Amino acid sequence: MLIKKAAVTLMLMAAASTLSACAGRYIISTNDGHMINAKGKPVIDKETGMISYEDASGNMHQLQKHDVKEIVEE
């Protein structure tokens, strides 16, 4: 019974770890030196040149693509 409990606990921990990895965190570095933490992968609109991202509080923001130096996954 103890082994079953440990196995279930490990499986739940692995599942939680996998799910949290899907929600990745990204750092957006701007040309003026700001570092922005984004929750989830930023989306680039090719028509408008805008990059949309969600901040840690869940608020949506947009930046002009030409204002962004790089986007890297944490």
TIRO-2110 file (N, C-alpha, C; in Angstrom, 1 decimal):
// TIRO-2110
0.8, -1.2, 0.0, N, 1, A
0.0, 0.0, 0.0, CA, 1, A
0.9, 1.3, 0.0, C, 1, A
1.9, 1.3, 0.8, N, 2, A
2.8, 2.4, 0.8, CA, 2, A
3.5, 2.6, -0.5, C, 2, A
3.8, 1.6, -1.2, N, 3, A
4.5, 1.7, -2.5, CA, 3, A
3.5, 2.3, -3.5, C, 3, A
2.2, 1.9, -3.5, N, 4, A
1.2, 2.4, -4.3, CA, 4, A
1.0, 3.9, -4.1, C, 4, A
1.0, 4.3, -2.8, N, 5, A
0.9, 5.7, -2.5, CA, 5, A
2.0, 6.5, -3.1, C, 5, A
3.2, 6.0, -2.9, N, 6, A
4.4, 6.7, -3.4, CA, 6, A
4.4, 6.8, -4.9, C, 6, A
4.0, 5.7, -5.6, N, 7, A
3.9, 5.7, -7.0, CA, 7, A
2.9, 6.8, -7.5, C, 7, A
1.7, 6.8, -6.9, N, 8, A
0.7, 7.8, -7.3, CA, 8, A
1.2, 9.2, -7.0, C, 8, A
1.9, 9.4, -5.9, N, 9, A
2.4, 10.7, -5.6, CA, 9, A
3.5, 11.2, -6.7, C, 9, A
4.3, 10.2, -7.1, N, 10, A
5.3, 10.5, -8.1, CA, 10, A
4.7, 10.8, -9.4, C, 10, A
3.6, 10.1, -9.8, N, 11, A
2.9, 10.3, -11.0, CA, 11, A
2.3, 11.7, -11.0, C, 11, A
1.7, 12.1, -9.9, N, 12, A
1.0, 13.4, -9.8, CA, 12, A
2.0, 14.5, -9.9, C, 12, A
3.2, 14.3, -9.3, N, 13, A
4.2, 15.3, -9.3, CA, 13, A
4.8, 15.5, -10.8, C, 13, A
4.9, 14.4, -11.5, N, 14, A
5.4, 14.4, -12.8, CA, 14, A
4.4, 15.1, -13.7, C, 14, A
3.1, 14.8, -13.5, N, 15, A
2.1, 15.5, -14.3, CA, 15, A
2.0, 17.0, -14.1, C, 15, A
2.1, 17.4, -12.8, N, 16, A
2.1, 18.8, -12.5, CA, 16, A
3.3, 19.5, -13.1, C, 16, A
4.5, 18.8, -13.1, N, 17, A
5.7, 19.4, -13.7, CA, 17, A
5.5, 19.6, -15.2, C, 17, A
4.9, 18.6, -15.8, N, 18, A
4.7, 18.7, -17.3, CA, 18, A
3.8, 19.8, -17.6, C, 18, A
2.7, 19.9, -16.9, N, 19, A
1.7, 21.0, -17.2, CA, 19, A
2.3, 22.4, -16.9, C, 19, A
3.1, 22.5, -15.9, N, 20, A
3.7, 23.8, -15.7, CA, 20, A
4.7, 24.2, -16.7, C, 20, A
5.4, 23.2, -17.3, N, 21, A
6.3, 23.5, -18.4, CA, 21, A
5.6, 24.0, -19.6, C, 21, A
4.4, 23.6, -19.9, N, 22, A
3.7, 24.0, -21.0, CA, 22, A
3.3, 25.5, -21.0, C, 22, A
3.2, 26.0, -19.8, N, 23, A
2.9, 27.5, -19.7, CA, 23, A
4.1, 28.3, -19.7, C, 23, A
5.2, 27.9, -20.2, N, 24, A
6.5, 28.5, -20.2, CA, 24, A
6.5, 30.0, -19.9, C, 24, A
7.6, 30.4, -19.4, N, 25, A
7.9, 31.9, -19.1, CA, 25, A
8.9, 32.4, -20.1, C, 25, A
8.7, 33.6, -20.6, N, 26, A
9.5, 34.2, -21.5, CA, 26, A
10.0, 35.5, -21.0, C, 26, A
11.2, 35.9, -21.5, N, 27, A
11.8, 37.2, -21.2, CA, 27, A
11.8, 38.0, -22.5, C, 27, A
11.2, 39.1, -22.5, N, 28, A
11.3, 40.0, -23.7, CA, 28, A
12.2, 41.1, -23.4, C, 28, A
13.3, 41.2, -24.2, N, 29, A
14.3, 42.3, -24.0, CA, 29, A
14.0, 43.3, -25.1, C, 29, A
13.8, 44.6, -24.6, N, 30, A
13.5, 45.7, -25.5, CA, 30, A
14.8, 46.4, -25.9, C, 30, A
14.7, 47.2, -27.0, N, 31, A
15.9, 48.0, -27.5, CA, 31, A
16.3, 49.0, -26.5, C, 31, A
15.4, 49.5, -25.6, N, 32, A
15.8, 50.5, -24.6, CA, 32, A
16.2, 49.9, -23.3, C, 32, A
16.5, 48.6, -23.2, N, 33, A
17.1, 48.0, -22.1, CA, 33, A
16.1, 47.4, -21.1, C, 33, A
14.8, 47.4, -21.3, N, 34, A
13.9, 46.8, -20.4, CA, 34, A
13.8, 45.3, -20.5, C, 34, A
13.6, 44.6, -19.4, N, 35, A
13.4, 43.2, -19.5, CA, 35, A
12.0, 42.9, -19.0, C, 35, A
11.2, 42.3, -19.8, N, 36, A
9.8, 42.1, -19.5, CA, 36, A
9.5, 40.6, -19.3, C, 36, A
8.9, 40.2, -18.2, N, 37, A
8.5, 38.8, -18.0, CA, 37, A
7.2, 38.5, -18.6, C, 37, A
7.1, 37.5, -19.5, N, 38, A
5.8, 37.2, -20.1, CA, 38, A
5.4, 35.8, -19.7, C, 38, A
4.1, 35.6, -19.4, N, 39, A
3.6, 34.3, -19.0, CA, 39, A
3.1, 33.7, -20.3, C, 39, A
3.7, 32.6, -20.8, N, 40, A
3.3, 32.0, -22.1, CA, 40, A
4.0, 32.6, -23.2, C, 40, A
4.0, 32.0, -24.3, N, 41, A
4.8, 32.4, -25.5, CA, 41, A
4.1, 33.7, -26.1, C, 41, A
4.9, 34.7, -26.3, N, 42, A
4.3, 35.9, -27.0, CA, 42, A
3.9, 35.6, -28.4, C, 42, A
2.9, 36.3, -28.9, N, 43, A
2.3, 36.0, -30.2, CA, 43, A
2.7, 37.2, -31.1, C, 43, A
3.3, 37.0, -32.3, N, 44, A
3.6, 38.0, -33.2, CA, 44, A
2.6, 38.1, -34.3, C, 44, A
2.0, 39.2, -34.5, N, 45, A
1.0, 39.5, -35.6, CA, 45, A
1.8, 40.0, -36.8, C, 45, A
2.0, 39.2, -37.8, N, 46, A
2.8, 39.6, -38.9, CA, 46, A
2.2, 40.8, -39.7, C, 46, A
0.9, 40.9, -39.7, N, 47, A
0.2, 42.0, -40.4, CA, 47, A
0.5, 43.4, -39.8, C, 47, A
0.4, 43.4, -38.4, N, 48, A
0.5, 44.7, -37.7, CA, 48, A
1.9, 45.0, -37.2, C, 48, A
2.7, 43.9, -37.0, N, 49, A
4.0, 44.1, -36.5, CA, 49, A
4.0, 44.2, -34.9, C, 49, A
2.9, 43.8, -34.3, N, 50, A
2.7, 43.9, -32.9, CA, 50, A
3.0, 42.5, -32.2, C, 50, A
3.6, 42.6, -31.1, N, 51, A
3.9, 41.4, -30.3, CA, 51, A
2.9, 41.5, -29.0, C, 51, A
2.1, 40.5, -28.9, N, 52, A
1.2, 40.4, -27.7, CA, 52, A
1.7, 39.4, -26.7, C, 52, A
1.6, 39.8, -25.4, N, 53, A
2.0, 38.9, -24.4, CA, 53, A
1.2, 39.2, -23.1, C, 53, A
1.2, 38.2, -22.3, N, 54, A
0.5, 38.2, -21.0, CA, 54, A
1.5, 38.4, -19.9, C, 54, A
1.3, 39.4, -19.0, N, 55, A
2.3, 39.6, -17.9, CA, 55, A
1.9, 38.6, -16.7, C, 55, A
2.7, 38.7, -15.7, N, 56, A
2.6, 37.8, -14.5, CA, 56, A
1.2, 37.9, -13.8, C, 56, A
0.6, 39.1, -14.0, N, 57, A
-0.7, 39.3, -13.3, CA, 57, A
-1.9, 38.9, -14.2, C, 57, A
-1.6, 38.5, -15.4, N, 58, A
-2.6, 38.1, -16.3, CA, 58, A
-3.1, 39.1, -17.3, C, 58, A
-2.5, 40.3, -17.3, N, 59, A
-2.9, 41.4, -18.1, CA, 59, A
-2.2, 41.3, -19.5, C, 59, A
-3.0, 41.6, -20.5, N, 60, A
-2.4, 41.5, -21.9, CA, 60, A
-1.8, 42.8, -22.3, C, 60, A
-0.7, 42.8, -23.0, N, 61, A
0.1, 44.0, -23.4, CA, 61, A
0.5, 43.7, -24.9, C, 61, A
0.9, 44.8, -25.6, N, 62, A
1.4, 44.7, -26.9, CA, 62, A
2.6, 45.7, -27.0, C, 62, A
3.6, 45.2, -27.8, N, 63, A
4.8, 46.0, -28.2, CA, 63, A
4.9, 46.0, -29.7, C, 63, A
5.5, 47.0, -30.2, N, 64, A
5.9, 47.0, -31.6, CA, 64, A
7.1, 46.1, -31.8, C, 64, A
7.0, 45.3, -32.9, N, 65, A
8.1, 44.3, -33.1, CA, 65, A
9.5, 45.0, -33.2, C, 65, A
9.5, 46.2, -33.8, N, 66, A
10.8, 46.9, -34.0, CA, 66, A
11.4, 47.4, -32.7, C, 66, A
10.6, 47.4, -31.6, N, 67, A
11.1, 47.8, -30.3, CA, 67, A
11.6, 46.6, -29.4, C, 67, A
11.5, 45.4, -30.0, N, 68, A
12.0, 44.2, -29.2, CA, 68, A
13.3, 43.8, -29.8, C, 68, A
14.2, 43.6, -28.9, N, 69, A
15.6, 43.1, -29.3, CA, 69, A
15.6, 41.6, -29.4, C, 69, A
15.0, 40.9, -28.4, N, 70, A
14.9, 39.4, -28.4, CA, 70, A
13.9, 38.9, -27.5, C, 70, A
13.5, 37.7, -27.7, N, 71, A
12.5, 37.0, -26.9, CA, 71, A
13.2, 35.6, -26.6, C, 71, A
13.4, 35.3, -25.3, N, 72, A
14.0, 34.0, -24.9, CA, 72, A
13.1, 33.3, -23.9, C, 72, A
13.1, 32.0, -23.9, N, 73, A
12.4, 31.2, -23.0, CA, 73, A
13.2, 31.0, -21.7, C, 73, A
12.6, 31.1, -20.6, N, 74, A
13.3, 30.9, -19.3, CA, 74, A
13.6, 29.4, -19.1, C, 74, A
END
